[in-house]
Amino acid sequence: KKEGLTSHLLWQLRTCELANDDQKIAAHIIGNLDGNGFFTLSVEELALETGVDEDRAMMVLRTVQSFDPPGIAARDLRE
């Protein structure tokens, strides 16, 4: 279920060591996952919507992508 996946990801977020600002970015990423767990925004859009540079947005995205289940927050099948 979407809610179960979201809850699971937010639990992982709370247990990881990210600064508060980065946790907000990660929560934004989690909120923009589709029903299959794919991230629906581009890094550029993420940076714009969260007010950070693209490098920082990408760093937080990579952190979320390291969460369980494998493949979460991928932007396409290759990723």
C-alpha positions, -999 to 999 in steps of 0.1 A, spaced: 0 0 0 11 36 -6 5 46 30 25 16 43 54 25 20 53 62 30 52 53 67 81 29 63 102 55 44 94 82 69 104 59 97 137 53 80 141 91 75 136 97 112 164 72 120 190 85 96 214 113 105 204 141 82 203 178 91 167 192 97 168 210 64 178 179 45 151 159 63 125 183 50 139 178 14 138 140 19 102 142 31 94 162 0 110 135 -21 90 108 -3 58 128 -8 65 129 -46 68 91 -51 43 75 -74 24 44 -66 53 23 -78 79 41 -57 94 62 -85 104 98 -79 82 119 -101 102 152 -102 134 161 -118 164 172 -97 159 207 -111 123 208 -99 132 194 -65 159 220 -61 135 248 -71 106 236 -49 128 231 -18 150 262 -23 184 244 -25 210 239 -52 209 209 -74 239 193 -58 223 193 -24 190 181 -38 208 152 -56 227 143 -23 194 140 -4 178 121 -33 207 96 -32 202 92 6 165 84 1 174 60 -27 196 41 -2 165 34 19 147 0 19 131 -13 -4 159 -13 -30 150 8 -60 129 33 -40 129 69 -54 145 58 -87 136 81 -116 136 54 -142 141 17 -146 178 20 -152 183 38 -119 
